């Protein structure tokens, strides 16, 4: 149940990091775990694929230690939505957390 509410935060978190530098699945899982999110690959990869399909992320492949690793970067569309949502997040945090 809580996962449903957190999914939007997870998407934003992914867009944020993918805007800074290309990221890959296991790194995202570990990064989100540091913030208390517990995602399995079975949850994360469909989310990444949907963000890619919707045009918010773009995927590139790189050979790493003999294996193909898929990296994700935020697209112009993803950066635009990230810029639009940041003020909304700030407003929400101020209201919900700080009662302003």
N, C-alpha and C positions, 0 to 999 in steps of 0.2 A: 504494500500500500504506500509506504513512504517513498519507495523508488519512483512511483508515478509522479510525485511532487518534485523530487530531486532531478528528474530527467532534464528539465529545462536548465537547471544550474550546471549540470554536467555538460550539456551542449555548449553553453556559454564558456565554461572552463576550457573545453577543447578548442573552441574558436580562438580564445585568448592566447593559449600557448602556441597553437598552430600559426598565429599571426606573428609571433616572435621569431619562430624558427620551425622548420619541418619536424614533425613528431611522428612516432610510430606506436602501434598498439600497446606493446608491453610497457613502454615508457609512460604512456597515458594511464594505464592501469596502476602503475607504481606511484605516479604523481597524484592521482586522485585518492589513492589509499592513504597518502600522507595527510589528506584533508578529511579522512574518515569515510570516504566513499568506497564501497566494496563492490567492484564490478568484475564479472567473469568475462572471459573472451567472448562467450556466447551472448552476452549483453552488449559489450562494447563494439564488436565488429559490425553487427547490423546497424548500430547507431552511426558509426563512421561511414558505412556504405550509403546510408540514407542522406547524410550531410553532403557526401560527395555527389550523389545522384541529384540532389536538390540544388547543387551549384555553390554551396557554402565552403566546401573544401575541394581541393584537387589532389589527386593521388599521383605519386611518382614511385617508381621502383628503383631499388639500388641493390647491387650484389654486396652482401656483408657476410664474411666468413663462409663463403660458398653457398649461401642461401639468399633468395630474393626477399628483401624487406620492403614493405610498402610504407612510404612516408606520406604524411598529409600536411598540406599547407592551406592557410585560409585564402580564399579567392577575394576579388574585389567585392563581390556580393556578400561574402562572409564578413569582410572588414566593415562594410556599410551597416549590416545588421548589428554587428558588435558595437559600433559607434552609436547606433540608435538605442541600444538596450542598456548601455552603461549608465546614462542618467536615470533610467527607470530603476535599475538595480540600486543605485545610490538612494533614490527617493524611498524605495521599498525598505531598505535597511534602516534608514533614518526613522521611518514610521514604525516598523515592526520591532526593531531592536532597541532604538533609543526613544521611542514614544514621542517623536517630534511632530 
